[in-house]
Amino acid sequence: MSVAPDFVGNQGQHGGFGISFTAGWTGTITPWLSGGLSYRSKAWQQRIEQYRGLLPDGGRLELPAIFGGALEARPSESWRLAVEYQHYDYSGSNGFGNTIDLLFAGVPLGAKDGPGFGWRDQNVYKFGFQYLATPQVTLRAGVSYATSLLPRSQTLFNGLAPATPQWNLGVGGTLGLTSNSEVSFVMATTEHNTVRGKDSIPDAFGGGEADIDFKCFNVGISYGRRFGKSRAGARS
């Protein structure tokens, strides 16, 4: 089932160099409203030689092109509200967009234009706010919703990358310690979402279904210090 059976799994951690370019615009629309647009090209990615029997095109997993836009409103000095839209072009990358059906049709893993994760293009909608509670305390929260990128027919191969959650919620804040230093924290979690396979394992491979699920919780803390002259309202 692979062009390089000795390089499918159990190879440890390996990676490759990638490069892309990003272009964007930010500007003020009205005194209380600003906006932005951005585009990131599909990345050129070096082959991951140790997994050339798993990933298509001899081990290449190119990150997709991404484009989108955002608006930020400032109804008062203390409040900032933001909305954002992003589109991920997964179908334009063989590693993410090609389906496992190619394997069942006789195209082996690792082959040129070979089987991949079978992800759909994805749209992501985000909303966040920031509140300046005091000159030293800034509070933040946000939520995002992503359209499902994983068809039920593609769950077998996606046990390797169970990207099932669609909702993500985060809270955080910044505490000013001095005029030049601050500490920030963030907590974020995804929903626990299960994608149940449908026609995901052909009879020739044993039949049945592959169900996958995933949940993630992240926490972080950072310390920041500004050098040179301090300025009011530097936190954002």
C-alpha positions as CSV (number, residue, x, y, z in Angstrom):
1,M,0.0,0.0,0.0
2,S,3.1,2.3,0.0
3,V,5.8,3.2,-2.4
4,A,8.2,3.1,0.6
5,P,6.9,0.7,3.2
6,D,9.8,1.2,5.6
7,F,9.0,4.9,5.8
8,V,5.3,4.9,6.8
9,G,5.5,5.0,10.6
10,N,7.7,4.6,13.7
11,Q,10.2,7.2,12.3
12,G,10.1,9.5,15.3
13,Q,9.9,13.3,15.0
14,H,11.0,14.8,11.7
15,G,10.2,18.0,9.8
16,G,11.2,20.0,6.8
17,F,11.8,23.7,5.8
18,G,8.9,25.6,4.4
19,I,8.4,29.1,3.0
20,S,5.5,31.3,1.9
21,F,4.7,35.0,1.6
22,T,2.0,37.1,3.3
23,A,0.5,40.4,2.2
24,G,-2.0,42.5,4.0
25,W,-3.5,45.9,4.7
26,T,-4.7,47.6,7.9
27,G,-6.3,51.0,8.1
28,T,-8.7,53.3,9.8
29,I,-12.2,53.4,8.3
30,T,-13.8,55.8,10.7
31,P,-12.5,57.3,14.0
32,W,-14.0,54.3,15.9
33,L,-13.7,51.6,13.3
34,S,-10.6,50.0,11.7
35,G,-10.1,47.0,9.4
36,G,-7.7,44.7,7.8
37,L,-7.2,42.2,4.9
38,S,-4.6,39.5,4.6
39,Y,-3.4,36.8,2.2
40,R,-0.9,34.0,2.8
41,S,0.3,31.9,-0.1
42,K,0.5,28.1,0.0
43,A,3.8,27.2,1.5
44,W,6.5,25.5,-0.5
45,Q,7.5,22.7,1.7
46,Q,10.7,20.5,1.8
47,R,9.9,16.8,1.7
48,I,9.9,15.0,5.0
49,E,12.1,12.1,3.8
50,Q,11.5,9.9,6.8
51,Y,7.8,9.8,6.0
52,R,8.0,9.6,2.2
53,G,6.1,6.3,2.4
54,L,3.1,8.0,4.1
55,L,2.6,11.5,2.7
56,P,1.9,12.2,-0.9
57,D,4.6,13.4,-3.4
58,G,7.3,11.6,-1.5
59,G,6.7,13.1,1.9
60,R,5.4,16.6,1.2
61,L,2.9,18.3,3.4
62,E,2.3,21.9,2.2
63,L,0.5,24.4,4.4
64,P,-2.6,25.8,2.6
65,A,-3.2,29.3,1.3
66,I,-5.2,31.5,3.8
67,F,-7.1,34.7,3.1
68,G,-9.5,36.8,5.2
69,G,-10.5,40.1,6.7
70,A,-11.3,41.7,10.0
71,L,-13.0,44.7,11.6
72,E,-12.3,46.2,15.0
73,A,-14.7,48.7,16.7
74,R,-13.8,51.0,19.6
75,P,-17.1,52.1,21.2
76,S,-15.2,53.7,24.1
77,E,-11.7,54.1,25.4
78,S,-12.2,51.0,27.5
79,W,-13.7,48.6,25.0
80,R,-12.5,47.0,21.7
81,L,-14.7,44.5,19.8
82,A,-13.4,42.5,16.8
83,V,-14.7,40.1,14.2
84,E,-12.7,38.2,11.7
85,Y,-13.2,35.8,8.8
86,Q,-10.6,33.4,7.4
87,H,-10.7,30.8,4.6
88,Y,-8.2,27.9,4.5
89,D,-7.7,26.4,1.0
90,Y,-6.9,22.8,2.1
91,S,-8.1,21.4,-1.2
92,G,-5.1,23.1,-2.9
93,S,-2.6,21.0,-1.0
94,N,-2.2,17.3,-2.0
95,G,-1.3,16.3,1.6
96,F,-4.4,17.8,3.1
97,G,-6.9,17.8,0.2
98,N,-6.4,14.4,-1.5
99,T,-8.7,11.7,-0.2
100,I,-8.0,8.2,1.0
101,D,-10.2,7.0,-1.9
102,L,-7.1,7.2,-4.0
103,L,-5.5,4.4,-2.0
104,F,-8.6,2.2,-2.4
105,A,-8.4,2.9,-6.2
106,G,-4.8,1.5,-6.3
107,V,-2.7,4.7,-5.8
108,P,-0.2,3.8,-3.0
109,L,0.7,6.0,-0.1
110,G,3.6,8.3,-0.8
111,A,3.0,8.3,-4.6
112,K,2.9,11.5,-6.7
113,D,-0.5,13.1,-6.1
114,G,-1.2,10.2,-3.7
115,P,-3.7,9.8,-0.8
116,G,-3.9,12.5,1.9
117,F,-6.2,13.5,4.7
118,G,-9.2,14.4,2.5
119,W,-9.9,17.7,4.2
120,R,-12.5,20.2,2.8
121,D,-11.7,23.9,2.5
122,Q,-12.6,25.6,5.8
123,N,-14.2,28.9,6.8
124,V,-13.5,30.3,10.3
125,Y,-15.5,33.0,12.0
126,K,-14.1,34.7,15.1
127,F,-15.3,37.2,17.6
128,G,-13.3,38.7,20.5
129,F,-13.4,41.6,22.9
130,Q,-10.9,43.5,25.1
131,Y,-11.8,45.5,28.2
132,L,-9.5,47.9,29.9
133,A,-10.7,47.4,33.5
134,T,-8.1,49.7,35.1
135,P,-4.9,51.3,33.7
136,Q,-3.1,48.2,34.9
137,V,-5.6,45.4,34.1
138,T,-6.8,44.4,30.6
139,L,-9.2,41.5,30.1
140,R,-9.9,39.6,26.9
141,A,-12.2,36.8,25.6
142,G,-12.9,35.3,22.3
143,V,-14.8,32.5,20.5
144,S,-14.4,31.0,17.1
145,Y,-16.4,28.7,14.9
146,A,-15.0,26.7,12.1
147,T,-16.9,24.8,9.4
148,S,-16.2,21.0,9.4
149,L,-13.2,20.1,7.4
150,L,-13.5,16.4,7.8
151,P,-16.0,14.3,5.7
152,R,-17.3,11.2,7.4
153,S,-15.9,9.1,4.6
154,Q,-12.3,10.2,5.5
155,T,-12.1,9.2,9.2
156,L,-9.8,6.2,8.6
157,F,-6.7,8.2,7.7
158,N,-7.5,11.0,10.0
159,G,-6.8,9.0,13.1
160,L,-3.3,10.5,12.5
161,A,-4.7,14.1,12.7
162,P,-8.1,14.1,14.4
163,A,-9.1,17.7,13.6
164,T,-12.7,17.3,14.7
165,P,-13.4,20.4,17.0
166,Q,-15.3,23.3,15.5
167,W,-15.8,25.6,18.5
168,N,-12.9,27.2,20.4
169,L,-13.3,29.5,23.4
170,G,-10.5,31.5,25.0
171,V,-10.0,34.0,27.9
172,G,-7.0,35.9,29.0
173,G,-5.7,39.2,30.3
174,T,-2.7,41.4,31.0
175,L,-1.5,42.8,34.3
176,G,0.8,45.8,34.2
177,L,3.5,45.4,36.9
178,T,5.4,48.6,36.2
179,S,5.4,51.3,33.5
180,N,7.6,49.1,31.4
181,S,6.7,45.5,32.3
182,E,3.6,43.3,32.3
183,V,2.5,39.7,32.7
184,S,-0.2,38.1,30.4
185,F,-2.1,34.8,30.7
186,V,-4.4,32.8,28.4
187,M,-6.6,29.8,28.7
188,A,-8.4,28.2,25.7
189,T,-10.4,25.0,25.1
190,T,-12.1,23.3,22.3
191,E,-15.3,21.3,22.3
192,H,-15.1,17.5,22.5
193,N,-16.4,16.6,19.1
194,T,-16.7,13.2,17.5
195,V,-16.9,12.5,13.8
196,R,-18.4,9.1,13.2
197,G,-17.3,7.3,10.0
198,K,-19.7,6.5,7.2
199,D,-18.4,4.1,4.5
200,S,-14.9,4.9,5.9
201,I,-13.3,1.4,5.7
202,P,-13.9,-0.6,2.5
203,D,-14.7,-4.3,2.7
204,A,-11.3,-5.0,1.1
205,F,-9.6,-3.4,4.1
206,G,-11.8,-5.3,6.7
207,G,-15.0,-3.2,6.6
208,G,-16.6,-1.4,9.5
209,E,-16.2,2.3,10.5
210,A,-13.6,4.5,12.0
211,D,-14.9,7.0,14.6
212,I,-12.5,9.7,15.8
213,D,-12.7,12.5,18.4
214,F,-10.5,15.1,19.9
215,K,-10.5,17.8,22.7
216,C,-7.8,20.3,23.5
217,F,-7.1,22.6,26.5
218,N,-4.3,25.1,26.4
219,V,-2.9,27.4,29.1
220,G,-0.1,29.9,28.8
221,I,1.6,32.7,30.7
222,S,4.2,35.2,29.5
223,Y,6.2,38.1,30.8
224,G,6.9,41.2,28.7
225,R,9.2,44.2,29.2
226,R,9.4,47.3,27.0
227,F,12.8,49.0,26.6
228,G,13.3,52.7,26.0
229,K,10.7,55.3,26.8
230,S,7.4,54.0,28.1
231,R,4.2,55.2,26.4
232,A,0.6,55.2,27.6
233,G,-1.8,52.7,26.0
234,A,1.0,50.4,24.7
235,R,-1.0,47.3,25.5
236,S,-3.4,46.0,22.9
